[in-house]
Amino acid sequence: MAKLSREGDELVVELSNVEKAEAAHGDVKVPVSSVRAVDVVDDAVHAVPGLKVIGAGWPGRFAIGTFSGGPDHMKTFAVVHHDHPRGIRVQLEGERFDQLVISCEDPEALVGQLGSLG
């Protein structure tokens, strides 16, 4: 399962080797200064808008990789597993991705661990 953490002035999405293969992407790092908002999502897989660009996905079950679309034509990097339906959404500005959607076991605790963002 992907690990989201804050390392100094960066927010880091660390992927497992399997997730790297599924996403066709390595770890994602963004400056904390680009974070505009962070919120808990109860249905993380449905928080991923649009269609899969590259990666793996099964609608309503899992989403791993890059997705694009939705009403705002957002570009999203997602790591959402069916066994962890809740997660967090990180809205970004001025980065390659408009948002990150990451599923996790306890999103409220994760937001607390990340500290002040957005």
N, C-alpha and C positions, 0 to 999 in steps of 0.2 A: 504494500500500500504506500502511496506517495506520502511524503512527509513535508509539511509546510512549516517553515521556521524563519525567524529573523536572525540574520547574521550581520551584525553591525548596521550599516546603512542599506542593506539589501534584504529583500524578501526572497526566499529560495524555496522552490518546489523541487524536492529531491525525489527522483523516480527510481523504482526498482528496475533491475535489468529487464524483466518481462514488460513492465510499463514502457520502458524506452523502446523496446521492439514494437509494442502495440501502437504507441504514439508516433513512431518514426521520428522521435525527437529526444534530445537530451534534457538534462535538468534545466529549469527556467529560473532566471534571476532577474529581478527588477529592483530599481532603487526605491527605497521607502518613500522618497519625495514624490514619486509618481502615483502613489496610492491616493485615491479620492474618497473611497468609502469601503467599509468591510461590513458584511451582514451575514447572519446565520440564515441558511435556507433549509427548510424541512424536507423538500423534495428536490434534491440536488440535480438529478438527471433531467428533470423538466426545467431547471434553471439554465440549461445549456441551449441557447437559441440556434436555430438554423440547421444547416446540413453539415455533415462531416466533410472536411476538406482533405485531411490526411489523418490516419489513425484507425481506431477501432470503435465501433459503436453498434448498439442494438437499441432501437427506440424503446424507451421506458425501462431499460435494464441496466445499461452501462454506456459510458462515453469517455473515451481516452484518446486525446489528441487535439487537433485543431478543428474548430467548427466556425462556420461563418453564416450570417444571415440574421433573421429576425427583423422586427420593424425598424430597428436602427442600424441594420447591416453590421452588427458587431462581430468582431473577431475574438473568439473565446478559446482559451486553452483549458481543457477539462481533464480531470482524473476522477471519475465518479464510478464507483463499484456498486453492484447490486446489493451486496451484503452490508453496505453502509449508506443508506439512503439520504441521511442528513449531511450537511457540509457547510462550507462558507464560500461566499462570493466576494472577490476582491475586485473592485472597479478601479481601472487604471486610466491615466491620461498621458499621452505622448509616448506610448510604448508600442511595441509590435502587436501586443494583444490589448484589447479593450477591457477584458476581464479574465480572471482566473476563477474556475469553479472546481473546488476540491472537496471530495467527500471525506468524512472522518467520523470517528466514534463519538466524540464529545466536542461539537463545534463551539459551544460556549466556553469551555476550558481552553480551547485552542486560541480563540480570540483574546482571552485574558493573557495567555502566554506570549502572544505576539506584541502586546503592549499597545501604546497609542499609535494608531495608523489612521490616515485619511482625515 
